[in-house]
Amino acid sequence: MKLPLYWIDAFTDRVFAGNPAAVVPLPSWPADALLQKIAYENGVSETAFFVRTGPARCHLRWFTPAVEVDLCGHATLASGHVLFRELGEDGDRVTFDSRSGPLSVRRRSDGKLELDFPARPATPAAAPAALLAGLRRPPAEVRCSERMWLCVYSETGDVQSLQPDDAELARLSPGRIIVTAPGQDCDFVSRFFAPDAGIAEDPVTGSAHCTLMPYWAGRLGRNTLHARQVSRRGGELWCEYVPAAPAAGPHRAAGRVRIAGDTVLYLRGELQA
């Protein structure tokens, strides 16, 4: 079976930066085992697969080389790039049905693509021993969501210089870790580690900003912020936190996060599966 393959660098305006994602449009869904094998063979942090289900609508899934994940920002942005810029999608918005509900990518007038994702706030938590041992430098503040740890440092340099112990971090549950600090020429910086998904460090992580934005919007008192992921490849994100309207009862929506960035094509080709 021959399938088209696109390799997109997301959250950057130049190749060899940002976060590379492989995108594979499909006519229909094959066995999950084949999807996982393709993702492993591609070797990038995520491979996105989508099947069209209607006008400007697709079913989207994401696989790391090791597992399927329930949310991925850069590969969703990359999928929007493929639809708009490679496959000639009309209009300015596409909607993806996913494990995390409906997600959209909007084509902005400034040329950037913008994700609309669910907010996933973190709440204060005690730091487990494996987290402190794995980071090798204690954060000033620790929070936790259902899926991620959020570790806050005082300065950009604290985040840039971290050299984590992957084996210690892999003992954590949840097993995905955001580290963040105030920025110098941006509002905040971050890095992201996901040893439980087979990713020691993800270069630029859109989904992490679903947790970062509620925190930094509250701390800085502004809902529109410029973020930078300070991995070796690096990436730029322009984000907006949209809090949910107040609601009665214990189950309150967390709101939405809009995450915009540039994308650039690195490769187009065909795979044989």
C-alpha positions in Angstrom: 0.0 0.0 0.0 1.4 3.4 -1.0 0.5 6.4 1.1 1.5 10.1 0.9 3.8 11.4 3.5 4.5 15.0 4.5 7.1 16.1 7.0 6.3 19.5 8.5 8.4 21.6 10.9 5.8 23.3 13.2 6.1 26.4 15.4 8.9 27.8 13.2 9.3 29.7 10.0 12.4 27.8 8.9 13.4 24.2 8.3 15.6 22.3 10.9 13.8 24.2 13.8 10.5 23.9 15.6 9.0 20.4 16.0 9.0 18.0 13.1 5.8 16.0 12.5 5.0 13.4 9.9 1.5 13.6 8.5 -0.1 10.7 6.6 -3.5 11.3 5.0 -5.4 8.0 4.7 -8.4 6.9 2.6 -9.7 4.8 5.5 -8.3 3.4 8.8 -6.0 0.4 8.6 -5.1 -1.7 11.6 -3.7 0.2 14.6 -0.6 -2.0 14.5 0.3 -0.7 11.1 -0.2 2.9 12.3 2.2 2.2 15.2 4.8 0.6 12.9 4.7 3.7 10.5 5.2 6.0 13.5 8.1 4.0 14.8 9.7 3.9 11.3 9.3 7.7 10.9 11.0 8.2 14.3 9.8 11.7 14.9 8.0 12.6 18.2 4.6 12.3 16.6 3.1 11.0 13.3 -0.4 12.3 12.6 -2.9 10.3 10.5 -6.2 11.6 9.3 -9.2 10.4 7.3 -11.6 12.9 5.7 -15.2 12.6 7.1 -16.9 15.6 5.4 -16.3 19.1 4.1 -13.5 20.7 6.2 -13.7 17.9 8.7 -11.4 14.9 9.5 -10.8 12.2 12.0 -7.3 12.7 13.4 -5.0 10.4 15.5 -1.5 10.8 16.8 1.2 8.2 17.4 4.6 8.6 19.0 7.2 5.9 18.1 5.9 4.0 21.2 2.2 4.8 21.8 -0.9 6.5 20.6 -1.5 9.8 22.5 -4.7 11.7 23.2 -3.6 15.2 22.3 -0.8 16.7 20.2 -0.4 20.3 19.2 2.4 20.4 16.7 1.2 17.5 14.6 -2.3 19.0 14.6 -0.8 22.3 13.3 1.1 20.2 10.7 -2.0 18.5 9.6 -3.7 21.8 9.1 -0.7 22.9 7.0 -1.1 19.8 4.8 -4.8 20.3 4.3 -4.5 24.0 3.5 -1.2 24.2 1.7 -0.7 20.8 0.1 -4.2 19.5 -0.5 -6.0 22.7 -1.4 -8.5 22.8 1.4 -11.0 25.7 0.9 -12.0 28.1 3.6 -10.1 29.2 6.7 -10.9 26.5 9.2 -10.8 22.7 9.5 -12.1 20.6 12.3 -10.6 17.4 13.6 -12.5 14.9 15.6 -10.1 13.3 18.1 -9.7 11.5 21.4 -9.8 15.0 23.0 -13.0 16.0 21.2 -13.4 18.4 18.3 -10.2 20.5 17.6 -9.8 23.1 15.0 -7.0 24.8 13.0 -7.7 28.3 11.6 -5.8 30.0 8.8 -5.0 33.5 10.0 -4.6 36.6 7.9 -0.9 36.9 9.1 -0.1 33.5 7.6 0.1 31.7 10.9 -2.1 28.7 11.7 -4.0 28.7 15.0 -5.1 25.7 17.1 -8.2 25.8 19.3 -7.6 23.3 22.1 -9.1 22.6 25.6 -7.5 24.2 28.6 -6.0 21.7 31.1 -5.1 23.7 34.3 -2.8 22.2 36.9 -3.3 22.6 40.7 -0.7 22.8 43.4 0.8 19.5 44.4 3.6 18.0 46.5 6.7 17.1 44.5 7.4 13.3 44.5 10.9 12.1 45.1 11.3 10.8 41.5 10.4 14.2 40.1 13.0 16.1 42.2 15.6 13.4 41.5 14.8 13.4 37.8 15.0 17.2 37.4 18.2 17.4 39.5 17.2 21.0 40.5 14.2 21.7 42.7 11.6 24.0 41.2 10.2 26.9 43.0 6.6 25.6 42.5 5.1 22.3 41.5 1.6 21.7 40.1 -0.1 18.7 38.6 -2.9 18.1 36.1 -4.5 14.7 35.2 -1.8 14.3 32.5 1.2 16.4 33.3 3.5 17.9 36.0 4.1 21.6 35.8 7.3 22.7 37.4 8.0 26.4 37.7 11.5 27.9 38.0 12.6 31.5 38.8 14.7 32.3 35.7 15.0 31.3 32.0 18.5 30.0 32.6 17.2 27.5 35.2 15.1 25.9 32.5 17.7 26.0 29.7 20.4 24.4 31.8 18.4 21.4 33.1 19.9 18.0 32.4 17.2 15.6 33.6 17.6 12.0 34.6 15.3 10.2 32.1 15.2 7.0 34.1 14.0 8.8 37.3 11.4 10.8 35.3 10.1 7.6 33.7 9.1 6.4 37.2 6.5 9.2 37.5 2.7 9.0 37.1 1.6 11.0 35.2 4.8 10.6 33.2 5.0 13.9 31.3 6.8 17.0 32.7 6.6 20.6 31.8 9.3 22.9 33.2 8.8 26.7 32.8 10.0 30.1 33.9 9.5 33.8 33.1 10.9 34.8 29.7 13.4 37.6 29.0 12.2 38.7 25.5 9.0 36.7 25.6 6.4 36.2 28.4 7.5 32.7 29.4 9.7 29.8 28.4 9.3 26.0 28.7 10.7 22.6 28.0 8.8 19.3 27.9 9.8 15.7 28.8 7.7 12.6 28.1 9.6 9.5 28.9 6.4 7.5 29.3 5.6 8.1 25.6 9.1 7.2 24.4 10.2 10.9 24.1 13.1 12.1 26.2 12.4 15.7 25.2 9.9 17.1 22.8 11.2 20.1 20.8 8.0 22.2 20.8 4.8 21.0 22.5 1.5 22.7 21.7 -0.5 20.6 24.1 1.7 21.6 27.0 0.4 25.1 26.5 -3.1 23.9 27.4 -1.6 23.7 31.0 0.9 26.5 30.7 -1.5 29.2 29.5 -4.0 29.0 32.5 -1.0 29.3 34.9 0.8 32.2 33.2 -2.4 34.1 32.3 -3.3 34.1 36.0 0.2 34.9 37.1 0.8 37.7 34.6 -2.8 39.1 34.5 -3.0 38.9 30.7 -4.7 36.3 28.5 -2.6 36.9 25.3 1.0 35.8 25.7 4.1 35.1 23.6 5.8 31.8 24.6 9.0 30.2 23.6 10.1 26.5 24.0 13.8 26.5 24.7 14.7 23.1 23.5 17.7 22.7 21.2 15.6 23.2 18.1 13.4 25.9 19.7 10.0 27.2 18.8 7.7 30.2 19.0 4.1 30.2 20.1 1.5 33.0 20.3 -1.2 32.0 22.7 -4.6 33.2 24.0 -6.4 31.8 27.0 -10.2 32.0 26.8 -11.6 31.2 30.3 -15.0 29.4 30.4 -18.0 31.4 31.4 -18.8 31.0 35.1 -21.1 28.0 35.7 -22.9 26.7 38.8 -22.1 23.4 40.3 -18.8 21.4 40.9 -18.1 20.5 37.2 -16.9 23.7 35.6 -15.4 23.9 32.1 -11.7 25.0 32.1 -12.0 27.1 28.9 -10.0 27.0 25.7 -6.5 27.8 24.6 -5.7 29.2 21.2 -2.1 28.4 20.1 -0.7 30.0 16.9 2.5 29.4 15.0 4.3 29.2 11.7 4.8 25.9 9.7 7.2 25.0 7.0 7.4 22.0 4.6 10.6 19.9 4.9 9.6 16.9 2.8 6.9 15.4 0.7 7.0 11.8 -0.5 5.4 8.4 -0.5 5.7 5.5 1.9 5.3 1.8 1.2 3.4 0.0 4.0 
